Amino acid sequence: FVSSDRDEPTFNQYYETMPWTAVSFTNKEVKQSLAARFAVSSIPFLVILDGADGSVKDMQGRTTVAASRADPFAAVVKWEQKVSA
């Protein structure tokens, strides 16, 4: 998770509810680097990466998840198929 919150207390409050890791709010260099690498143009923005090698599985993760609302696991199946292919 990379925050676009305006201040650290807001980030901390929001982050407390999340089960995943995050880039430190104060680490602006990493945030800028990731935004440039993945051409982040809006928030929320979700990129799915392969945990084994860091390759991109889905640059449009948010769209994939939104399209799978009736069956959230359909998005996971799509990403797993990209690994198998």
JOKA-V143995 format. One record per residue. RES is the residue in one small letter. SS is DSSP state (H for helix, E for strand, L for the rest). Layout:
# JOKA-V143995
res=[RES;RES]
ss=[SS;SS]
This chain:
# JOKA-V143995
res=[f;v;s;s;d;r;d;e;p;t;f;n;q;y;y;e;t;m;p;w;t;a;v;s;f;t;n;k;e;v;k;q;s;l;a;a;r;f;a;v;s;s;i;p;f;l;v;i;l;d;g;a;d;g;s;v;k;d;m;q;g;r;t;t;v;a;a;s;r;a;d;p;f;a;a;v;v;k;w;e;q;k;v;s;a]
ss=[L;L;L;L;L;L;L;H;H;H;H;H;H;H;H;L;L;L;L;L;L;L;L;L;L;L;L;H;H;H;H;H;H;H;H;H;H;L;L;L;L;L;L;L;L;L;L;E;E;L;L;L;L;L;L;E;E;E;L;L;H;H;H;H;H;H;H;L;H;H;H;L;H;H;H;H;H;H;H;H;H;H;H;H;L]
